[in-house]
């Protein structure tokens, strides 16, 4: 089966799809691409925007399974997709989940035709908006935990730890966990390879800590939270997803939030996740170029890749930032901060592109990675996009 993961709901998922296909979003322990790879045992390719395809290439064969990348795939759903024959589609209501096709000419999922559709009776979770990432994180961690640990034995943990419901705790080889409390009675806890949980941490599942990530001393983590690979996180975190390579290394509260890659939250940065009147939160939507109702009472910060916040930054409920924003200044920043903002308070002040690229190259270097021309060209393209920005 040649699997093609096709973007869906992409514009509604900005800023997280500015520099990645939809399938590269992390929800649960794994990205959507990683879930497909684990389930299928094969590599996948992407049907995405042209400017992203240089890095995320498309591979077609005679017969292809073209899948909706915004669907959170799991084992049961994948088993139904495997039964599809050429010309057949699996659907849930009006949503196409996957199509088996020999059609070669298509540029989007909507372009792929089919002769017969089968309705799945399974629950299907679809990431339509950025806040769906933390909203579905509980179910996604549970699903990924089963996928990653089935038939495997967890590495041991030091006797200095207090562990509750240890059957739901899985620790990969090389991970270090010392003098901490892990309560998996409320959901599974997964600790990735070579990750570290420092002394005094308190964790309630569901929780996932990616490989080479670090939980700093005294951190307080409430589920359902994912800290992706190579992150450093401290302070208090509740029901949040950090994709990877980002830091919140100091005290401060992060709740009902999604943080992309290569971000940094300065010491004592906090986000509000509940309005003073307990009302439903509105957040900026790039597709509609306006604020929309999230339907949620709890919704915090949505931060795009390569954005940075200074010490003591205070984010309002439902704040959305673009990519490469450098946020500083007194008081609360606006609820929408555009890409390349400098300060975040004045639409006329922007981070110079060459300086933004220099900073990106430097943070890559700190992780022994190379910020190559593909990465530069993607950020260059986002910088040139014409977005109509709202008045704050």
Secondary structure by P-SEA (a helix, b strand, c coil): cbbbbbbccccccccccccccccccccccccaaaaaaaaacbbbbbbccccccccbbbbbccccccccccccccaaaaaaaaaccccccccccccccccccccccccccccccccbbbbbccbbbbcccccccccaaaaaaaaaaaaacccbbbbbbbccccccccccbbbcccccccbbbbbcccbbbbbcccbbbccbbbbcccbbbccccccccbbbbccccccccbbbbcccccbbbbccccccccbbbbcccccccbbbbcccbbbbcccccccbbbbbbccccbbbbcccccccbbbcccbbbccccccccbbbbcccccccccccccccccccccccccccccccaaaaaaaaaaaaaaacccccaaaaaaaaaaaacccccccc
